[in-house]
């Protein structure tokens, strides 16, 4: 059974996909009311599931007429996505950041489910039994090496 965060994420993704604009604007309280949860649950979903590493930009305006704007970042070519991700990995990658990147690559159909599972297994903290910050640096290097291979394959 899916938890409420998964349901809210699915709903927001569907609204984004069906939108005729390049973004959606939502009111946190209205979405919370729709799913009968507290507004902080909506914040949690947006802050953890709609990150730059997953391919989204989020803006918010506070106050009575406030809104949250979620914009899907769509680059024209897969190689552009990979290049952007590699640039973000230059200073290391936390476990969560790396997972978000893999989910984005999967979502944008740059990698398959099987490739995602292999990558996640290779970069998992249980596999990289090293102290921080070395672990984050090694994780980033592994991801970069894999992404260069994927980028080369998509350009052939």
Secondary structure, 3 states (H helix, E strand, C coil): CCCHHHHHHHHHHHHHHHCCCCEEEECHHHHHHHCCCCHHHHHHHHHHHCCHHHCEEEEEECCCCCEEEEEECCCCCHHHHHHHHHHHCCCCCCHHHHHHHHHHHHHCCCCCHHHHHHHHHHHCCCCCCCCCCHHHHHHHHHHHHHHHHHHHHHCC
